[in-house]
Amino acid sequence: MPSPFPGMNPDLEHPDLWSEVHNRLVVALANIALLGLNYRKLAARLQP
């Protein structure tokens, strides 16, 4: 029987292997966004 989800590999997307990926990805993206905001605020304060 073909996979009901074409393009997805259930062996690679097993929950035991990927249980924390979404959480870690969201935290990493939030940290990157926060760094960008902090640099903008610092640059705004340093401008004459």
C-alpha positions, -999 to 999 in steps of 0.1 A, spaced: 0 0 0 14 34 -9 20 60 18 -11 82 25 12 112 28 33 115 -4 66 132 2 69 122 38 91 94 51 77 79 84 110 64 92 128 97 92 99 115 110 97 90 139 87 108 172 116 92 191 140 110 168 122 143 164 104 148 197 121 181 206 129 195 171 99 219 170 105 232 205 142 238 199 135 254 165 110 278 179 133 288 207 163 293 183 142 315 160 129 335 189 165 341 201 176 352 167 147 376 164 154 390 199 191 396 189 179 416 159 156 437 180 182 444 206 207 456 180 180 479 165 173 494 199 210 499 206 216 515 172 186 539 178 201 550 212 235 556 198 224 578 169 228 615 176 
